[in-house]
Amino acid sequence: MIDSLNLLVMFILILNCVVALNNGLAKTPPMGWMSWGRYRCNTDCDNYPTECISEDLFKAVADEFISGGYADVGYEYIIIDDCWMENERDYLGKLMPDYRRFPSGIENLSEYIHSYGLKFGMYENYGNVTCEGYPGSKYHIATDVQQFAEWKIDYLKLDGCFTLSKELDYGFPEFSKQLNKTGRPIVFSCSWPYYQEHIFNIMPQYELVKKYCNLWRNYHDISSSWQSIKNTINFYGKNHKRMASYAGSGHWNDPDMLMIGNPGLSVSQCRIQMAMWAILAAPLIMSNDLIHISKETKDILLNREIIAVDQDPLGIQGSMFKDIFGDLKIWTRPLIPVINDYNSYAIAFINMHDKVDRKISVNIYSLGLKSPDGYTIMDLFTGDELRNITPNDVLQINVNPMDIVFYKLIIL
Ligand code: GLA
């Protein structure tokens, strides 16, 4: 006989299944490409035929994912950001793409991307209009989610422009529930905590965010400038303990897109972004011109060893071990292999100063690396295995101005 307590427990369990985001997705941080960082809201296809937000752009990215080797190393999602829509909904209240720029329709673009075995994502905003003024989802959540599922999307980025804080707390969970209801596996990317913390000055309730979202933006929009990347790294540096505890398989902090390969960043600044995103267990969503990218920056994006750090199955977000003079930052992230309860580690030594090089000697044990049998040091940018060390050894590091030394210490 089922007594009333058991019934209550069953009811709560069922309720939990319905309300929580339980989609089994983003087991490791999602990897892909998104239009915003590079192409913004360029809708002028007459003057910028290869740079405007159009089906041709996303098809070209899909082609390049295959021929350029991006898919081989794990980049998977191709995501249309803002500015894909008509200015109005159709007579049934449905979202419509701008048919001059997406003449074959979204379903065909989705099919094109899927035909390569890649995944397809889109953008909406919970608010009356998107950040760039296109129709938003405020009174249309169920209809829009249904539409996205019919278009067979695999990833939804939901923004929070033009909302009140209470509306966000309703809108994001509601979207998540509706996405779950479609039965289609859709990674859910939320800008919810960004608006809470930076627009409304409210400390995000990350336990709640984690329950409804697979990844979430924590900080301001990134742009193709060193200042922007530096600010982002510093924000995670200041808040690393608070942030890291919410990251894990299925739910990740998102420091925004990889700007690697864009004008405005030097090669060493690109190296720093790639390494830091890997340490942070961040989604690796590029936003760049894949057709004209330089070989040097492309190699950074395709670096399998660094991608493996980012995608490490332990899913532990790294933290800042030390900040010396505000310029030299040491970050560590525990990784597999694990032997006898001792981890391997990724260690980044970043020199944020643009003129002075920095030398440092660090004792391995003090970094938390205590396995008595020691470690092999691998330089993650060259793939070279340098030498073996034990916890008593001291690492002598010299970091060039505005550059990084990035090692993996593989347990022996
Ligand atoms: C916000 C988001 C960006 C981008 C734009 C589009 O600023 O944070 O990532 O999606 O909106 O309008």
Residues whose N, C-alpha, C, O or C-beta is under 5 A from the ligand:
A	BS01	GLA	W36 D81 D82 C131 E132 D221
